[in-house]
Amino acid sequence: MKTKTESADLSGSEFINTNLGAAQFRDVRLADAQFTDVNLSGARFEDVALTHVVIRNANCSHLAIEDACYEGMLIDGILVTELLRVYRSQSSEAK
């Protein structure tokens, strides 16, 4: 069953044991939303704001982040910009 919701205010809604597989979200505000026990396998995020987002206890295997701003981004408390700087300097030394 395909349902279309447009220009709706569903703030504060709860979706429990709900199948949103292959759903499309365009121009949607999810600020302060909480996702718990959610399967996002194969999901695609484009032109999204992830500022101040916390991802905890996540399986990030085969996750790709491309063409992104990493300023202030941490992985296990380490600045990603620093990780990339060290990686790139070691990669250029190995050549």
Secondary structure by P-SEA (a helix, b strand, c coil): cbbbbccccccccccccccccccccccccccccccccccccccccccccccccccccccccccccccccccccccccccaaaaaaaaaaaaaaac
